[in-house]
Amino acid sequence: MDVDIISETENPMLHRTDVTFELVHEDATPSRLQVRDSLAAKLNKDADEVVIRKLDTKFGMRKTVGQAKVYETDDYAREVEQDHMLERNKIGVDEEADAEEA
């Protein structure tokens, strides 16, 4: 899976960078978590600091265009993002599960 950054826009007020990227893949469209991990690796960020907002694959194509928000820290991501986006991207899920068990 090859990730290319199309554009990056700084958003200092929310401590993040809005990223538009293009993804070329061999098989089926990769999962949101696989894309998040690949994008985080390309940007040298922790996976919990990257929130994939949108993935758009045209029918029959092996190319996906996506939008992500890359935060300075995972705390900023938890502060700003909506709960359903955090859940989709599996951010903060482990800590909540540990807290419920204790």
C-alpha positions as CSV (number, residue, x, y, z in Angstrom):
1,M,0.0,0.0,0.0
2,D,1.5,3.3,-1.1
3,V,0.4,6.6,0.6
4,D,1.0,9.9,-1.2
5,I,0.2,13.2,0.5
6,I,-1.8,15.5,-1.8
7,S,-2.1,18.5,0.5
8,E,-1.5,19.6,4.1
9,T,-3.1,22.6,5.8
10,E,-2.0,23.8,9.3
11,N,-4.8,24.5,11.8
12,P,-2.9,25.9,14.9
13,M,-6.1,26.8,16.7
14,L,-7.0,23.1,17.0
15,H,-3.4,21.9,17.2
16,R,-3.7,19.8,14.1
17,T,-2.9,19.5,10.4
18,D,-5.6,18.6,7.9
19,V,-4.2,16.1,5.4
20,T,-5.6,15.0,2.0
21,F,-3.9,11.8,0.7
22,E,-4.1,9.3,-2.1
23,L,-3.6,5.6,-1.5
24,V,-2.8,3.0,-4.1
25,H,-3.6,-0.6,-3.1
26,E,-3.3,-4.0,-4.8
27,D,-6.3,-5.8,-3.3
28,A,-9.6,-4.6,-1.7
29,T,-9.7,-1.2,0.0
30,P,-7.7,-1.5,3.2
31,S,-9.4,-1.0,6.5
32,R,-9.5,2.4,8.2
33,L,-7.0,1.2,10.9
34,Q,-4.5,-0.1,8.2
35,V,-4.7,3.3,6.5
36,R,-4.3,5.2,9.8
37,D,-1.2,3.1,10.7
38,S,0.4,3.6,7.2
39,L,-0.3,7.4,7.2
40,A,1.0,7.7,10.8
41,A,4.2,5.9,9.8
42,K,4.7,8.2,6.7
43,L,4.2,11.3,8.9
44,N,6.4,10.0,11.8
45,K,3.4,10.3,14.2
46,D,1.9,8.0,16.7
47,A,-1.3,6.2,15.4
48,D,-3.4,7.7,18.2
49,E,-2.6,11.2,16.8
50,V,-4.1,10.4,13.4
51,V,-7.9,10.5,12.8
52,I,-9.1,9.2,9.4
53,R,-12.2,11.2,8.5
54,K,-13.0,10.0,5.0
55,L,-12.0,7.3,2.6
56,D,-13.4,7.4,-1.0
57,T,-12.7,4.5,-3.5
58,K,-14.2,4.7,-6.9
59,F,-15.8,1.4,-8.1
60,G,-13.3,-0.8,-9.8
61,M,-10.3,1.4,-9.0
62,R,-7.3,0.5,-6.9
63,K,-6.9,4.1,-5.8
64,T,-8.5,5.7,-2.7
65,V,-8.5,9.4,-1.8
66,G,-8.9,10.2,1.9
67,Q,-8.9,13.0,4.5
68,A,-7.3,12.8,7.9
69,K,-6.6,15.1,10.8
70,V,-3.2,14.8,12.4
71,Y,-3.0,16.1,15.9
72,E,0.1,17.3,17.9
73,T,-0.8,14.8,20.7
74,D,-3.5,12.2,21.2
75,D,-4.9,14.3,24.1
76,Y,-5.8,17.1,21.6
77,A,-7.4,14.4,19.4
78,R,-9.6,13.2,22.3
79,E,-10.4,16.8,23.2
80,V,-11.5,18.0,19.7
81,E,-12.9,15.0,17.9
82,Q,-16.4,13.6,18.2
83,D,-16.9,10.4,20.1
84,H,-18.0,8.4,17.1
85,M,-14.8,9.4,15.1
86,L,-12.6,8.4,18.1
87,E,-14.4,5.0,18.2
88,R,-14.1,4.4,14.5
89,N,-10.3,5.1,14.7
90,K,-9.9,3.1,18.0
91,I,-8.5,6.1,19.9
92,G,-8.8,5.9,23.6
93,V,-10.7,2.6,23.5
94,D,-8.0,0.6,25.4
95,E,-7.9,3.1,28.3
96,E,-11.7,3.0,28.6
97,A,-11.8,-0.8,28.6
98,D,-9.1,-0.9,31.3
99,A,-11.0,1.7,33.5
100,E,-14.2,-0.4,33.2
101,E,-12.4,-3.6,34.3
102,A,-10.9,-1.9,37.4
